[in-house]
Amino acid sequence: MKTAILGLRTTIYKVADIEKAKVWYAEVFQTEPYFEEPFYVGFNVAGFELGLQPGETPTSFKEESVIAYWGVSDLDLEYQRIVDLGAIGHEKPENVGGEIRVATVKDPWGNCIGLIFNPEFKIVT
């Protein structure tokens, strides 16, 4: 069955200081932005869009009802590396079944970033 939904394409984080966030996210995701404007900074992370937008009203409270999980090959290493770069550990690495492990951190602007190691997941193009 063919579907009109093509899969996830973009995750956007709202930040109070887009210039500082641009530098921080470039270091965390180890890639430079391909698009930079005052209203949006875009990164291509392994074929997926990570976007930054300035928050209209900077806040320390961010809703956690939806979390995007970024795939990693070594969950413990990446979790610690991102915490060392200034993120706050939110949910420590844990096994959620089989070999699948997840963790979350909060960026300096309060956004929740999910990390996942899932050897069963393969990108379908």
C-alpha positions as CSV (number, residue, x, y, z in Angstrom):
1,M,0.0,0.0,0.0
2,K,1.4,3.4,-1.0
3,T,1.0,6.3,1.4
4,A,1.1,10.0,0.8
5,I,3.2,10.4,4.0
6,L,6.8,10.3,3.0
7,G,8.3,10.2,6.5
8,L,10.0,12.7,8.8
9,R,11.9,15.4,7.2
10,T,12.6,18.3,9.6
11,T,13.0,18.8,13.3
12,I,12.9,22.5,14.5
13,Y,14.1,23.8,17.8
14,K,13.1,27.3,19.0
15,V,15.9,29.1,20.7
16,A,16.2,32.5,22.4
17,D,19.6,33.3,20.9
18,I,19.9,31.9,17.3
19,E,23.5,33.0,16.9
20,K,24.7,31.1,20.0
21,A,22.5,28.2,19.2
22,K,23.9,28.0,15.6
23,V,27.4,27.6,17.1
24,W,26.3,25.1,19.7
25,Y,24.3,22.9,17.3
26,A,27.1,23.0,14.8
27,E,29.5,21.6,17.4
28,V,27.0,19.0,18.8
29,F,25.9,17.7,15.4
30,Q,29.4,18.1,13.9
31,T,28.2,19.9,10.8
32,E,27.9,23.5,9.6
33,P,24.6,25.1,8.6
34,Y,23.8,25.1,4.9
35,F,21.2,27.9,5.3
36,E,21.5,31.0,7.6
37,E,19.1,33.8,7.9
38,P,17.9,35.7,11.0
39,F,14.6,33.8,10.9
40,Y,16.0,30.3,10.3
41,V,19.2,28.3,10.4
42,G,19.2,24.9,8.7
43,F,21.5,22.0,9.1
44,N,21.6,18.8,6.9
45,V,22.2,16.0,9.4
46,A,22.8,12.8,7.4
47,G,20.0,13.8,5.0
48,F,17.6,15.1,7.6
49,E,16.8,18.7,8.4
50,L,17.6,20.2,11.8
51,G,16.2,23.8,12.0
52,L,16.6,26.6,14.4
53,Q,14.1,29.4,14.7
54,P,14.2,32.3,17.1
55,G,11.8,31.9,19.9
56,E,9.3,34.8,20.0
57,T,9.1,34.7,23.8
58,P,12.2,33.0,25.3
59,T,11.1,30.6,28.0
60,S,12.8,28.0,30.1
61,F,9.6,25.8,30.0
62,K,9.3,23.6,26.9
63,E,6.6,21.0,26.3
64,E,7.9,17.5,26.2
65,S,4.9,15.8,24.5
66,V,6.9,15.1,21.3
67,I,10.6,14.2,21.2
68,A,12.6,13.7,18.0
69,Y,15.3,11.0,18.4
70,W,18.5,11.3,16.5
71,G,20.2,8.0,15.6
72,V,23.7,7.4,17.0
73,S,26.1,4.5,16.8
74,D,27.3,4.8,20.4
75,L,24.7,6.1,22.8
76,D,26.8,6.4,25.9
77,L,29.6,8.2,24.1
78,E,27.3,10.7,22.3
79,Y,25.2,11.3,25.4
80,Q,28.3,12.2,27.5
81,R,29.9,14.2,24.6
82,I,26.7,16.4,24.3
83,V,26.5,16.8,28.1
84,D,30.1,17.9,28.1
85,L,29.3,20.5,25.4
86,G,26.7,22.1,27.7
87,A,23.5,20.1,27.5
88,I,21.8,19.0,30.6
89,G,21.2,15.3,31.0
90,H,17.5,14.6,31.1
91,E,17.0,10.9,30.8
92,K,20.1,8.8,31.1
93,P,20.8,6.0,28.5
94,E,18.5,3.0,29.0
95,N,17.5,-0.1,27.3
96,V,13.9,-0.1,26.0
97,G,13.8,-3.6,24.5
98,G,16.1,-5.8,22.6
99,E,19.3,-3.9,21.7
100,I,17.4,-0.6,21.4
101,R,18.6,2.1,23.8
102,V,17.5,5.7,24.2
103,A,18.4,8.9,26.1
104,T,17.5,12.5,26.2
105,V,19.3,15.8,26.9
106,K,18.2,19.4,27.1
107,D,20.0,22.0,25.1
108,P,20.9,25.3,26.7
109,W,17.5,26.7,25.6
110,G,15.5,24.0,27.2
111,N,14.7,21.9,24.1
112,C,14.6,18.2,24.6
113,I,16.9,16.3,22.2
114,G,16.4,12.5,21.9
115,L,19.2,10.1,21.1
116,I,18.6,6.5,20.0
117,F,20.7,3.5,19.2
118,N,18.5,1.1,17.2
119,P,20.3,-1.6,15.1
120,E,16.9,-2.8,13.7
121,F,16.0,0.5,12.1
122,K,17.0,1.0,8.4
123,I,16.3,4.1,6.3
124,V,14.1,3.3,3.4
125,T,14.6,5.6,0.4
